[in-house]
């Protein structure tokens, strides 16, 4: 029996938010500002030391940055592969990616700390005298890296990352809006050509940003796979938020019959493949190779994440980021139902945040090399706490998410939610999985 296709409304009332979301935007902004102010206040009254606070700031800021980077990856990969199915959902991704033109603001505190010479407790390589006094062995290793790990070059690289991300995040949105104003497919062809350099520069900048901002927190440690691991985090967070955004748009009465179960199934596949399975594959590969080689300079980083409460934290990351969602999402049916897909996206978004916390917050004990056995180190640091329950961590997360959500809602309201003149739109509206 054949079924009649639903009527697809491409008028403004279905593909523009209009006044919808105005209250939500203001509420998100207020919640964000209040939470960030409360976090600062708790530090000022001595509830958390400044070193821990700035590490928590780095963790939460990069978590937000990962959302927009993941959205940018989604945008250019669609143009790179000339995918037609994604046209109906590409505008929300373009809007999420366009936030890259202001997210650099979150890096300013670290620039100030580095320039003023007060970042040594966060980035040990920036104060070699202090590092040598606390850990001479690590300082000796870091001395060979100072051609790369020095403040001027570090800042130059950061500027390059932000310029590249802001350019592509803004450019793809503007080019898509230009396509929406003309029947000529020229803007789409230009975006397809631009996708190649975007992919190359994206890979390089994300990799070296991970080296700079995460790996250099423990400058004696190194892993050539770390950049790829950081990329999987952008896929986890970016695809999760794209799914959440599309569902919330439809629940607010727009994009009805434009985004269908077919699109949700494919977004679910991307989240499942890149944000979960690939994350587990890269994480295991990095862990297995380092642990098998058993080089002290490398294994110490993982050992620090097995001491005290960090052992349970690491186990929960494995089960929460991979094992549980793998079983839940492996069938196509949860991906095709918006309720179950929304649950999965929120779950994985939280574990994307959880993962960045696991990367940033642990500290490798300076006396780790003095223990003769693994068990001796475990016993000595049995009381090591993750500190995840501290309210500042959660206030920073909610605060930054609130401000990010407010900015995203404002941009969604400012532009049509669909490129009506995209040459691939017809293919996208009629898309079906096989």
C-alpha positions in Angstrom: 0.0 0.0 0.0 1.4 3.4 -1.0 1.4 6.3 1.4 0.9 9.9 0.5 3.9 12.1 1.0 3.5 14.8 3.6 3.1 18.3 2.4 6.4 20.2 2.8 5.9 23.9 3.7 8.8 26.0 2.6 7.3 29.3 3.5 8.7 31.7 6.1 6.5 30.4 8.8 8.1 26.9 8.7 11.7 27.8 8.0 12.1 31.0 10.1 12.0 31.3 13.9 10.7 34.8 13.9 9.9 35.9 17.4 10.0 32.3 18.6 12.9 31.7 21.1 13.2 35.3 22.2 12.4 34.5 25.8 14.7 31.4 25.8 17.5 33.5 24.4 17.3 36.0 27.3 16.9 33.3 29.9 19.9 31.4 28.6 22.0 34.6 28.7 20.9 35.5 32.2 21.5 32.0 33.5 24.9 32.0 31.8 26.0 35.3 33.2 24.8 34.5 36.7 26.5 31.1 36.8 29.8 32.5 35.6 29.6 35.3 38.2 28.8 32.7 40.9 31.8 30.6 39.9 34.1 33.6 40.2 32.6 34.6 43.5 33.3 31.1 45.0 36.9 31.4 43.9 37.2 34.9 45.4 35.9 33.7 48.8 38.4 30.8 48.8 36.3 27.9 47.8 38.7 26.9 45.0 42.3 27.9 44.2 43.0 29.9 41.1 45.0 27.1 39.4 42.1 24.7 39.7 39.7 27.4 38.5 41.6 28.2 35.4 42.0 24.5 34.5 38.2 24.2 35.0 37.8 27.2 32.8 40.0 25.6 30.1 38.0 22.4 30.3 34.6 24.0 30.0 35.7 26.5 27.4 37.2 23.9 25.2 34.0 21.8 25.6 32.0 24.6 24.1 34.6 25.1 21.4 34.3 21.5 20.5 30.6 21.9 19.7 31.3 24.6 17.1 34.3 22.7 15.7 32.2 19.6 15.3 29.6 21.6 13.5 32.2 23.1 11.2 33.5 19.6 10.5 29.9 18.5 9.6 29.5 21.4 7.2 32.6 21.1 5.2 32.5 17.3 5.0 29.1 17.5 3.4 30.5 19.8 0.7 33.6 17.7 0.4 31.6 14.6 -0.4 28.9 16.5 -2.3 26.2 15.0 -0.1 22.7 15.9 -0.9 20.9 14.3 2.0 22.1 16.9 4.6 20.9 20.1 2.9 17.8 20.2 5.1 19.9 20.2 8.3 23.0 22.1 7.2 21.8 25.6 8.2 21.7 24.7 11.9 25.2 23.3 11.6 26.4 26.4 9.8 25.0 28.6 12.6 26.6 26.5 15.3 29.9 26.7 13.5 29.6 30.5 13.0 30.0 30.9 16.8 33.7 30.3 16.2 34.1 34.0 15.4 33.6 34.9 19.1 34.6 31.9 21.1 38.2 33.0 21.1 37.2 35.4 23.9 37.4 32.4 26.3 41.2 32.1 25.6 42.0 35.7 26.7 42.6 34.8 30.4 45.3 32.3 29.4 46.9 34.9 27.1 47.0 37.4 30.0 48.4 34.8 32.4 51.1 33.8 29.9 52.1 37.3 29.0 52.4 38.3 32.7 54.3 35.1 33.6 51.7 33.7 35.9 50.7 30.6 34.0 53.4 28.3 35.4 51.0 26.3 37.6 48.8 25.6 34.5 51.3 25.4 31.7 54.5 24.3 33.5 56.7 24.9 30.5 56.0 28.6 30.8 58.0 28.8 34.1 61.1 26.6 33.7 62.6 27.7 37.0 59.6 26.6 39.0 59.4 23.3 37.0 63.0 22.6 37.6 62.6 23.1 41.3 59.6 20.8 41.6 60.5 18.2 39.0 64.1 18.3 37.6 63.6 15.2 35.5 60.6 16.6 33.7 62.3 19.9 33.3 65.2 18.2 31.6 62.7 16.6 29.1 60.9 19.9 28.5 64.2 21.8 27.8 64.4 19.9 24.5 60.9 21.1 23.5 61.4 24.8 24.3 61.8 25.7 20.6 58.1 24.8 20.3 56.9 25.4 23.8 57.7 29.1 24.3 55.2 31.9 25.0 55.6 34.0 21.7 55.3 30.9 19.4 52.5 29.5 21.6 50.5 32.8 21.2 51.2 33.0 17.4 49.8 29.5 17.0 46.7 30.3 19.0 46.0 33.3 16.8 46.4 31.1 13.7 43.9 28.6 15.1 41.3 31.2 15.9 41.7 33.0 12.6 41.3 29.8 10.6 38.3 28.6 12.6 36.6 32.0 12.6 37.1 32.4 8.9 35.7 29.1 7.9 32.9 29.2 10.4 31.8 32.6 9.1 32.5 32.0 5.5 30.4 28.9 5.0 27.4 30.5 6.6 27.7 33.6 4.4 28.2 31.5 1.3 25.1 29.5 2.2 23.1 32.6 2.7 24.3 33.9 -0.6 23.1 30.7 -2.3 19.7 31.3 -0.7 19.4 34.5 -2.6 20.2 33.3 -6.1 19.1 30.5 -8.5 22.6 30.1 -9.7 24.4 27.2 -8.1 27.8 29.0 -8.2 28.0 29.6 -4.4 27.5 25.8 -3.8 30.3 25.0 -6.2 32.6 27.4 -4.5 31.7 25.9 -1.1 32.5 22.4 -2.5 35.9 23.7 -3.6 36.6 25.5 -0.4 35.8 22.3 1.6 39.2 20.8 0.6 41.5 23.4 2.2 39.0 23.7 5.1 39.5 20.0 5.8 43.3 20.2 5.7 43.5 23.3 7.9 40.9 21.9 10.3 42.9 18.8 10.8 46.1 20.7 11.4 44.7 23.3 13.7 42.7 20.9 15.9 45.7 18.6 16.2 48.1 21.3 17.2 45.6 23.1 19.5 45.2 19.8 21.3 49.0 19.5 21.7 49.2 23.1 22.9 46.3 23.4 25.3 46.0 19.8 26.6 49.3 17.9 26.1 51.4 20.8 27.3 49.6 20.7 30.7 51.9 17.7 31.3 54.8 18.9 29.0 57.0 15.8 29.6 54.3 13.6 28.1 53.7 13.0 24.4 51.4 11.1 22.1 51.2 11.4 18.3 47.6 10.1 18.4 46.4 12.8 20.8 45.3 15.2 18.0 43.0 12.5 16.5 41.6 11.8 20.0 40.8 15.5 20.3 39.1 15.4 16.9 36.8 12.6 18.1 35.7 14.9 20.9 34.6 17.6 18.4 32.6 15.0 16.6 30.9 13.8 19.8 29.9 17.3 21.0 29.2 18.8 17.5 27.0 16.0 16.3 25.2 15.7 19.6 24.3 19.4 19.7 23.3 19.4 16.0 20.8 16.6 16.8 19.5 18.4 19.9 19.2 21.7 17.9 17.2 20.1 15.1 14.8 18.4 17.5 14.2 21.5 19.6 13.6 23.5 16.4 10.9 21.1 15.3 9.4 21.0 18.8 9.0 24.7 18.5 6.9 24.4 15.3 9.4 25.0 12.5 11.2 22.7 10.0 8.1 20.4 10.1 8.3 17.7 7.5 11.6 19.3 6.3 13.8 17.3 8.8 12.5 13.7 8.8 13.3 10.4 10.5 15.6 9.7 7.6 17.8 12.7 8.4 17.8 11.8 12.1 18.9 8.3 11.3 21.9 9.6 9.4 22.8 12.1 12.0 22.5 9.3 14.5 24.9 7.2 12.4 27.5 10.0 12.3 27.2 10.5 16.1 27.5 6.7 16.6 30.4 6.3 14.2 32.6 9.3 14.7 31.6 10.5 18.2 31.4 7.1 19.9 33.0 4.1 18.0 35.9 6.1 16.5 36.4 7.7 19.9 36.7 4.3 21.5 39.0 3.0 18.8 41.4 5.9 19.0 41.3 5.9 22.8 42.1 2.2 23.0 44.8 2.4 20.4 46.6 5.2 22.2 46.3 3.5 25.6 47.4 0.1 24.3 50.4 1.3 22.4 51.7 3.4 25.3 51.0 0.8 28.0 52.6 -1.9 25.9 55.8 0.1 25.2 55.9 0.9 29.0 58.1 4.0 28.6 57.9 6.0 31.9 57.6 9.4 30.2 54.4 8.1 28.4 52.8 5.7 30.9 52.8 8.3 33.8 50.0 10.2 32.1 47.7 7.2 32.1 48.8 6.1 35.6 47.7 9.5 37.0 44.2 8.7 35.7 44.1 5.4 37.6 45.1 6.7 41.0 42.4 7.0 43.7 39.0 8.1 42.4 40.4 8.6 39.0 40.3 4.8 38.4 36.5 4.8 38.8 36.3 7.9 36.8 38.2 6.4 33.9 36.1 3.2 34.0 32.9 5.2 34.0 34.1 7.2 31.0 34.7 3.9 29.1 31.2 2.5 29.9 29.3 5.8 29.6 31.0 7.0 26.4 31.1 3.7 24.6 29.6 0.5 26.1 26.2 1.8 27.2 25.4 4.0 24.2 26.8 1.4 21.8 24.2 -1.1 22.9 21.5 1.6 22.9 22.2 3.0 19.4 23.4 0.0 17.4 19.9 -0.6 16.0 18.4 1.9 13.5 15.2 2.3 15.5 16.5 4.5 18.4 18.1 6.7 15.7 14.7 7.2 13.9 12.7 8.2 17.0 13.3 11.7 18.1 12.8 10.9 21.8 15.4 8.1 22.0 17.8 10.0 19.8 17.5 13.1 21.9 18.2 11.0 25.0 21.3 9.5 23.3 22.5 12.9 22.1 22.2 14.5 25.6 23.9 11.5 27.1 26.9 11.6 24.7 27.1 15.4 25.0 27.5 15.0 28.8 30.2 12.4 28.3 31.9 14.7 25.8 32.2 17.2 28.7 33.2 14.3 31.0 36.0 13.3 28.6 37.5 16.8 28.5 37.5 16.9 32.3 39.4 13.6 32.2 42.0 15.2 29.8 42.5 18.4 31.7 42.1 18.0 35.4 44.4 15.1 36.6 47.9 16.0 37.6 50.8 13.6 37.2 52.5 13.3 40.7 56.0 14.6 40.6 57.3 11.6 42.7 55.7 9.0 40.5 59.0 7.7 39.2 60.2 7.0 42.7 57.8 4.2 43.3 59.2 0.7 42.6 55.9 -0.9 41.7 52.5 0.1 40.3 50.8 -1.1 43.4 53.0 1.1 45.6 51.9 4.2 43.6 48.3 3.2 43.8 48.4 2.8 47.5 50.3 6.1 48.1 47.6 8.0 46.1 44.6 6.0 47.1 42.9 9.1 48.4 43.3 11.1 45.2 40.1 12.9 44.4 38.7 13.9 41.0 37.1 17.0 42.4 34.3 16.7 39.9 31.7 17.4 42.5 32.9 20.9 43.2 30.1 23.4 42.3 32.5 25.6 40.3 32.8 22.9 37.7 29.1 22.8 37.2 28.6 26.5 37.3 31.2 27.0 34.6 29.6 24.3 32.4 26.0 25.7 32.8 27.3 29.3 32.4 29.2 28.7 29.2 26.5 26.5 27.8 23.9 29.2 28.6 25.9 32.0 26.8 26.6 29.7 23.9 22.9 28.7 23.6 21.8 32.4 23.8 24.2 33.4 21.0 23.1 30.4 18.9 19.4 31.1 19.3 20.0 34.8 18.3 21.7 33.6 15.1 19.1 31.0 14.3 16.4 33.8 14.6 18.5 36.1 12.3 18.6 33.7 9.3 16.3 31.3 7.5 16.7 27.8 8.8 16.9 26.4 5.3 18.6 27.3 2.1 15.6 27.3 -0.2 17.6 27.7 -3.4 20.2 25.1 -2.7 20.6 22.8 -5.8 20.6 19.7 -3.6 17.4 20.7 -1.6 15.1 18.4 -3.6 17.3 15.4 -3.0 17.4 16.2 0.7 13.6 16.6 1.1 13.0 13.3 -0.7 15.9 11.5 1.1 15.2 7.9 2.3 17.5 5.4 3.9 17.8 1.9 2.4 
